[in-house]
Amino acid sequence: MSQLSESSRARLAELSFASASAQARALAEGQVSAVDLLEHTLARIERYNPVLNAIVVFDLERARADARAADTALARGERRPLLGVPITVKESFDVAGLPTTCGSPSQAGNIARRDAEAVLGLREAGAVILGKSNVPLALADLQSYNALHGLSRNPWNLQRTPGGSSGGSAAALAAGLVALELGSDIGGSIRILAHFSGVYGHKPSQGLVSLHGAGLPPGRLADRDLSVAGPMARTADDLALALPLLLNQDRLLSKAWRAQLPAPRHERLSDYKVLLIDHWPGTRQSLHERLVGERLQERLRTQGVALSRPRDLPADLLPDLAADHSLYRGLLGASLIDPPPLSESARQRLKRLQPDDSSADASWLRAQTISHRDWLRQNEARLQTRARWERLFQTFDLVLTPVAPLPAFEHNHSEPKDERHYPVAYEDGVAPTRFQDLFHWAGLPVLPGLPATSFPLGLDEAGLPIGAQAVGPYLEDLSPIRFASLLESLYGGFQLPPGYAPPEASA
């Protein structure tokens, strides 16, 4: 790096917060080399990561070898979508030769023998995988900290979390450490993270992206129910670039079946018909939810988008969100092979449940002991819900909602987790809100397996990022991504957190 010309240094500084596609283009055009881009990236990581603790596992010897190989390939005219672009992936994905621990010290010796299939898709596209980003223990928190790798911090405010479970991924993107990440999502672990950190994330339709080699135990062949793997980035277009690279990697299914995503429904923002929901039924609307709704409404009406609200719909068109959330909580609780024991207070609540209690809490508490027959009934109800959403998407192209009822919150490591409370602001003041009650919006597309793209909407009055999600029809993943891209082209998207501009750029 010390032998680079001033113009090369300046170009590398410009690429610090460039998109992955822009970095790939600069490499293909010979503006920079893959080796120099990697070393520039590592210098930024050395500067900022000690405080952020976003990237916690490194594979530097292989990354440098891969960067040299990428330069050789580029020189002979080879072109691949991510050839030479340095990236990281969530710690829970297997990377050959690296540990997969999900934050558990007891798994420190679990060394992956081969790449997870989603990771392989990125590597085959030419990505230089330099390491892995932090997660919470067992991927089971809305924060990212564990006894093995420590605490990840939000670049926008170090006293606040970047979220969980893909928290290191979001922090690395927001701080300009890498341009592309691979995350996973079962309760907002891509989308809430993107919202907290001001980046983009896409939860794919369920079943599109192979989860083989993701999570624990090692060698597991069955996907965890409801869970998906998907891309995170600083631009919507990078989501569209990365998602196809993750498809069709299942070694068995690809013998006969291949997914080919439908084109976006529209290429002009004004052609989209959108349903905006910013108030969860049966709850008070938080100030944050109201701000998201107001900002979306102003932008869409300015652009001539056909915008409807739930009150405008026939009574039977919108699925029952409250009932679906209860079903989601039950299936989520039943998705764990070895669930952690309930806390004492949770056990007492379980004892007090009435037989006819169909609340979300009741579904969660009963989930660990439901029979297979009951699970089959719930699965049928889930598919019926997907069918109802499919009918709604005959009228609308997308559904827009908040992602969470609050922005990034301060670190809170009190135990037990299910008794934690977080400050949610309402018209009449701030109310402590249970951990379990933060996931209404995040769970909305998870139950029916719908695609959802989280995108930035600027900052709130406290200077924290806020975001929304666009939920699309099943298997029409490119429609919400394209919608987010069209909004980005008009109003901007990712904003640079204060203090992270490359020194070369400000010199």
Beta strands, then each sheet from edge to edge (+ up, - down):
strand 1: 55-58
strand 2: 86-90
strand 3: 128-133
strand 4: 145-146
strand 5: 150-151
strand 6: 180-185
strand 7: 200-203
strand 8: 228-233
strand 9: 273-276
strand 10: 306-308
strand 11: 398-402
strand 12: 421-426
strand 13: 429-434
strand 14: 452-459
strand 15: 465-471
sheet 1: 1+ 3- 2- 6- 8+ 7- 14+ 15- 11+ 9+ 10+
sheet 2: 4+ 5-
sheet 3: 12+ 13-
end
